[in-house]
Amino acid sequence: MTRKLALVLIAGFLVVSTGMGKFSKVGTTGANFLKISCGRAVGMGDAFVAIADDASAAYFNPAGLSNVGRSIHVNHADWLADLSHEYLSVALPVTNFGTVAFSVTALTMGRIEITEIDDPLTRTREDEGTDLYFNASDLAFGVSYARMITDKLSFGLTAKGVNQSVWDMSASAIGMDVGLYYNTGFRSLRIGATVTNFGTALAFTGRQLDYSLNPLESLPSGLMGSHKTVGAPLPTSFRFGVAYDIVSGGSSRLTAAVDVTHPSDINETVNIGLEYGLSDAFFLRAGYILNSDGEYQQAIGELTGLSAGLGVKAKPSWGPQIGLDYGFRYYTYVKPAHRIMLTVGF
């Protein structure tokens, strides 16, 4: 059984790798909001696949949910260009069955004003506002299941529905994540691997794609047609990671994590993260995302991918365990992204 699951992930890696030749595949996938990370991993350079020990495991590695108690995780991010990114996950262990989790991801941008196209042959500006507005948003709903296969190995999967909408046009797809989590038993060494967002393609349909064609002016009405859009695949990715507690004595713990990520639409990255915990109550985090293409890394800025975070955790005698975290990621050419996370165990 263990061998079969490993073969599934290897096959996923080969699928992701197919076609990654010399030509660029940047911009060839849809629903790229699925690549926006969440949780305390943000402050650790997204190196989390081999840690995955809270409800955000539903995003990084569903297999890690087998080690998560009943909890709710809420994440809010002030994303790029005044976008807002929201993530919610609920983990529910079920005795003698496994762990079930539900997750929702949303990327919203508020109302956008419709403007006219300016005619360069006239002196008059036609690209003014029209006082008409439309909305655009991205949504994903996921259901996860995780179960311990042995006392050290767990397996997890997530089935998700994805929808993108712009004005009165929309596109939908179905995706899946598959993950493995293995506690080696050698000191604190853990290993994790996932294939994420493997599924169907997104193709937009809607009224704005319809048009009227009247080849003969004598016809009382035109012929109705509709533009057909080419489907875009989901941003499939393979991720392999290791985690190890460099310090784990007394009241202090220092965990190091490294993930190697292979996306289907851009070059690979190496994600490096550290988390220092004091008395399991106060936490400091730092990380960096290193791009495998040195020229690309230089083009986007050497500091792009630098991240940091901090958090506190408390369990009052009168209520549930509560964790509050903050994450920060730096970008050279756009404003940094800030995230606030709340986790409640019950």
PyMOL commands that set and color helices and strands:
alter all, ss='L'
color gray80, all
select helices_A, chain A and resi 2-17+32-35+40-44+57-60+62-67+80-82+207-209+294-300
alter helices_A, ss='H'
color red, helices_A
select strands_A, chain A and resi 71-78+84-94+98-115+129-148+153-166+169-183+190-199+205-206+210-213+223-226+237-249+252-263+269-278+282-291+306-314+321-329+337-345
alter strands_A, ss='S'
color yellow, strands_A
deselect
rebuild
show_as cartoon
